[in-house]
Amino acid sequence: MRQRTLVVISGGLSRPSSTRLLADRLSAAAAERAAGLGVAVSVRVVELRDLAHDLMNHLLTGFPPAPLREVLDAVEAADGLIAVTPIFNASYSGLFKSFFDVLGKDTLDGKPVLLAATGGTARHSLALEHAVRPMFAYLRAAPVPTSVFAASQDWGGDEAEGQLRVRVARAAEELAREIERREPAAVADPFALTTSFEELLAGG
């Protein structure tokens, strides 16, 4: 089987959190559907709450501490991304936004992303389309068509859980197909020479 990598960004603030629960369901479903397409997906889950201090230090100094630098590199090298945020005041959380503020400008260029969110009420579901998706469009990512929102009531009752499973399955299928049809992500070497020594000596 072909090998691919999937990084899951969970912006939940509590532990345990419904945001992490949704992230785990989405990543498990995506890996299962990718396997059906002949792709073995290695999944890494990142909880942003563990990087909160590092993110603030990076925003203030411009230099990421080692744990954050390693996560940023993992996102750049990933073949796909799942990004899940809690919704506060009709938008993504500040912690979630801070992480994507410190990514390199080309990190998500053309990378398939599954967008998801959690909230206390279904009234927040439109935040995925009017706040989260535009941010990833600005970052030139390639979000899959289906985004997944889970309100508090989606975690209780067979009917609500069933509807959530349908949405998770559809979005996971879309992400798996995008990962399968692309070549593995290639990370540019920042120290690689783009000009030959001959050109340098000639002043080119």
HELIX and SHEET records of a PDB file:
HELIX    1   1 SER A   18  GLY A   36  1                                  19    
HELIX    2   2 LEU A   48  LEU A   51  5                                   4    
HELIX    3   3 ALA A   52  THR A   61  1                                  10    
HELIX    4   4 ALA A   66  ALA A   77  1                                  12    
HELIX    5   5 GLY A   94  ASP A  101  1                                   8    
HELIX    6   6 ALA A  122  HIS A  124  5                                   3    
HELIX    7   7 ALA A  127  ALA A  127  1                                   1    
HELIX    8   8 LEU A  128  VAL A  132  3                                   5    
HELIX    9   9 ARG A  133  TYR A  138  1                                   6    
HELIX   10  10 SER A  152  TRP A  155  5                                   4    
HELIX   11  11 ASP A  158  ARG A  181  1                                  24    
HELIX   12  12 PHE A  197  LEU A  201  1                                   5    
SHEET    1   A 4 VAL A  39  GLU A  47  0                                        
SHEET    2   A 4 ARG A   2  SER A  10  1                                        
SHEET    3   A 4 GLY A  80  PHE A  88  1                                        
SHEET    4   A 4 SER A  91  TYR A  92 -1                                        
SHEET    1   B 5 VAL A  39  GLU A  47  0                                        
SHEET    2   B 5 ARG A   2  SER A  10  1                                        
SHEET    3   B 5 GLY A  80  PHE A  88  1                                        
SHEET    4   B 5 PRO A 112  GLY A 119  1                                        
SHEET    5   B 5 ALA A 142  PRO A 143  1                                        
SHEET    1   C 5 VAL A  39  GLU A  47  0                                        
SHEET    2   C 5 ARG A   2  SER A  10  1                                        
SHEET    3   C 5 GLY A  80  PHE A  88  1                                        
SHEET    4   C 5 PRO A 112  GLY A 119  1                                        
SHEET    5   C 5 VAL A 148  ALA A 151  1                                        
END                                                                             
